[in-house]
Amino acid sequence: MPSLTPAFQHQHFIALKTALTCVTQLQPRFIKLLVNFQHFKTQTEVTDSYETVIHELVMHREQQGMSQEALAYKIGCAKSLIHKWEQYKRVPSGFLFTCWLDALGLQIKVYKKKNKQRR
């Protein structure tokens, strides 16, 4: 059996995840996304917190009617980099992450997670 490239696997995994999310509205985080970020040595799980933050940023960009190209211009980076961030192919540095927030007129409030109690 031929080996599938990571890009092919990622693209089809995203399509499968999207389909399952539509079908299982009660459990949208049913599948954990595993990706090979460019500067990470091993395959890395995208955490719920990270996935939520990226989803929120994309949602705010779209609600503002801002294209990836316009966002890239405001941040001062390439449009392709915005695409890679939004598709979990790259991780923004802390500085560029704050630039992303500023470009969308957003800020983050940090708070401690509530622990789930076991019965």
C-alpha positions as CSV (number, residue, x, y, z in Angstrom):
1,M,0.0,0.0,0.0
2,P,1.5,3.4,-0.9
3,S,2.4,5.9,1.8
4,L,0.2,8.9,2.1
5,T,1.8,12.3,2.5
6,P,1.2,14.3,5.7
7,A,-0.5,17.1,3.8
8,F,-2.9,14.6,2.1
9,Q,-3.6,13.0,5.5
10,H,-4.2,16.3,7.2
11,Q,-6.5,17.6,4.4
12,H,-8.7,14.4,4.6
13,F,-8.6,14.4,8.3
14,I,-10.0,18.0,8.4
15,A,-12.7,17.0,5.9
16,L,-13.6,14.0,8.1
17,K,-13.6,16.0,11.3
18,T,-15.8,18.7,9.6
19,A,-18.3,16.0,8.5
20,L,-18.4,14.4,11.9
21,T,-18.8,17.7,13.6
22,C,-21.9,18.4,11.5
23,V,-23.3,15.0,12.3
24,T,-22.5,15.1,16.0
25,Q,-23.5,18.5,17.1
26,L,-23.6,17.4,20.7
27,Q,-19.9,16.4,20.7
28,P,-18.1,18.8,18.3
29,R,-14.7,17.9,19.8
30,F,-15.2,14.2,19.2
31,I,-12.0,13.8,17.3
32,K,-8.6,15.1,18.5
33,L,-6.7,16.8,15.7
34,L,-3.1,15.6,15.4
35,V,-0.8,17.7,13.2
36,N,2.8,18.0,12.3
37,F,3.7,21.7,13.1
38,Q,6.7,22.8,11.1
39,H,9.0,23.3,14.0
40,F,7.8,20.5,16.2
41,K,9.8,17.2,16.1
42,T,6.8,14.9,16.7
43,Q,3.1,14.9,15.8
44,T,1.3,17.1,18.2
45,E,-2.3,17.1,19.5
46,V,-4.1,20.3,19.1
47,T,-5.6,21.0,22.5
48,D,-9.2,22.0,23.0
49,S,-8.0,25.4,24.3
50,Y,-5.9,26.1,21.3
51,E,-8.6,24.9,18.9
52,T,-11.1,27.1,20.6
53,V,-8.9,30.2,20.5
54,I,-8.1,29.7,16.8
55,H,-11.8,29.1,16.0
56,E,-12.8,32.3,17.8
57,L,-10.1,34.3,15.9
58,V,-11.3,33.0,12.6
59,M,-15.0,33.7,13.6
60,H,-14.2,37.3,14.6
61,R,-12.2,37.9,11.3
62,E,-15.1,36.6,9.3
63,Q,-17.7,38.6,11.3
64,Q,-15.7,41.7,10.6
65,G,-15.8,40.9,6.9
66,M,-12.0,40.8,6.9
67,S,-10.1,38.7,4.4
68,Q,-7.0,36.7,5.3
69,E,-5.1,39.1,3.0
70,A,-6.4,42.2,4.8
71,L,-5.5,40.6,8.2
72,A,-2.0,39.8,7.0
73,Y,-1.6,43.4,5.9
74,K,-2.6,44.7,9.3
75,I,-0.3,42.3,11.0
76,G,2.6,42.7,8.6
77,C,3.0,39.2,7.4
78,A,2.2,37.0,4.4
79,K,-1.4,35.9,3.6
80,S,-0.2,32.3,3.5
81,L,0.9,32.6,7.1
82,I,-2.6,33.5,8.2
83,H,-3.9,30.5,6.2
84,K,-1.4,28.2,7.9
85,W,-2.3,29.5,11.4
86,E,-6.1,29.0,10.7
87,Q,-5.5,25.5,9.4
88,Y,-3.3,24.4,12.3
89,K,-0.3,24.0,10.0
90,R,1.8,26.6,11.8
91,V,1.8,28.1,15.3
92,P,2.2,31.9,15.7
93,S,4.9,33.2,17.9
94,G,3.7,35.0,21.1
95,F,4.4,38.3,19.5
96,L,2.5,37.6,16.2
97,F,-0.3,36.1,18.2
98,T,-0.8,39.4,20.1
99,C,-0.5,41.2,16.7
100,W,-3.3,39.0,15.4
101,L,-5.5,39.9,18.4
102,D,-4.7,43.6,18.0
103,A,-5.5,43.5,14.3
104,L,-9.0,42.1,15.1
105,G,-9.5,44.5,18.0
106,L,-9.5,41.7,20.6
107,Q,-7.8,40.9,23.9
108,I,-7.5,37.8,26.0
109,K,-8.4,37.4,29.6
110,V,-6.4,34.6,31.3
111,Y,-8.1,32.6,34.0
112,K,-7.7,29.2,35.7
113,K,-9.7,26.3,34.2
114,K,-12.4,24.8,36.3
115,N,-11.4,21.2,37.2
116,K,-13.8,18.5,36.3
117,Q,-14.7,16.6,39.5
118,R,-14.8,12.8,39.3
119,R,-17.6,11.0,40.9
